[in-house]
Amino acid sequence: AEAAPGAPADGAASFRRAVVVGAGAMGRGIAQVLAVAGVHTTLVDVRPGAVAEAIAEVRGRIARLAEKGALAPSDARAAAGRLAEGGLEAAAAADLVIEAVVEELRVKRELFAEVEARTGPHTVLATNTSSLSVTDIAAGLRRPERLCGLHFFNPVPLMKLVEVVPGERTAPELVDRLGALVSALGHTPVRVIDTAGFLVNHVGRALGTEALRLLDERIATPAQIDLVARSVLGLRMGPFELFDLTGVDVSQPVTENVYHGFYQDPRLRPSPTLRRRLAAGLLGRKNGTGFRADGSLDAAPGD
Ligand code: NAI
């Protein structure tokens, strides 16, 4: 009989080689923390030039960590040397394949079907999806038990929480093994249920949704609400600052997914304001058009 996909639980040591598919914001961060923790990591992307760019950026970040004294120079050199460019064929020699490609079910399913065809049964498959169902992504596989959600947050090296999200058919051993890997990266794993938004994007949505309701009802301005969030609730940024940082193009679809995933629970009803701003291209910091484009925290009431 074949062993379950999650055998020994000794942190990063049981994952010596990884493939990260998708060399965007998240793939870069994931590759960085893996390489620093000792995992040989191959980056793969469909866009020509994306991987070379990603590796140069991650090596630059690792070098800066060494300059700041956060990493010994020899460790930084070793980490930089663990990053490689490759194609999906690298999956054949990998213990772990994690994807951080576009947030589209069809793309992720096609990708994993291809990965499955290239890997033996012991390679662990992980998805960094933020709002799709892990169960749905795994459903097309011959061995859905070897796929698990591993949801990092942006920026990966700084955001220490990582959601470990087993799908309906994920092998229980895999959850322990990926949790041990997350700990070995210096992060904190939290096991969550495969529901829309998982845990963080569900809990976090509550404040954003309520803040938009206050704005829509003209009870307070974004600046006032952010001020309260910082000075009274003690958050590092208010809900509108967070919308601006994340970008409405990213937040709005997640808000819709959480709402529909819970059968239109009125508590989770999205604000039309967000949809309107998305349609108008008022995305946030990425194009200088956020709720808080002025950056001030002390706007007068009613402005
Ligand atoms: P991004 O747009 O920065 O990067 C995606 C990369 O994937 C691009 O370089 C693209 O060329 C590549 N790609 C697309 N299809 C591909 C395929 N079939 N094979 C190989 N490469 C492919 O996106 P980002 O922000 O890094 O997000 C990636 C994933 O991570 C998404 O599923 C997203 O929902 C999730 N996520 C994003 C967070 C964020 O704050 N940006 C936070 C947590 C999860």
Residues whose N, C-alpha, C, O or C-beta is under 5 A from the ligand:
A	BS01	NAI	V21 G22 A23 G24 A25 M26 G27 V44 D45 V46 R47 A50 A100 V101 V102 E103 N128 T129 S130 F152 F153 N154
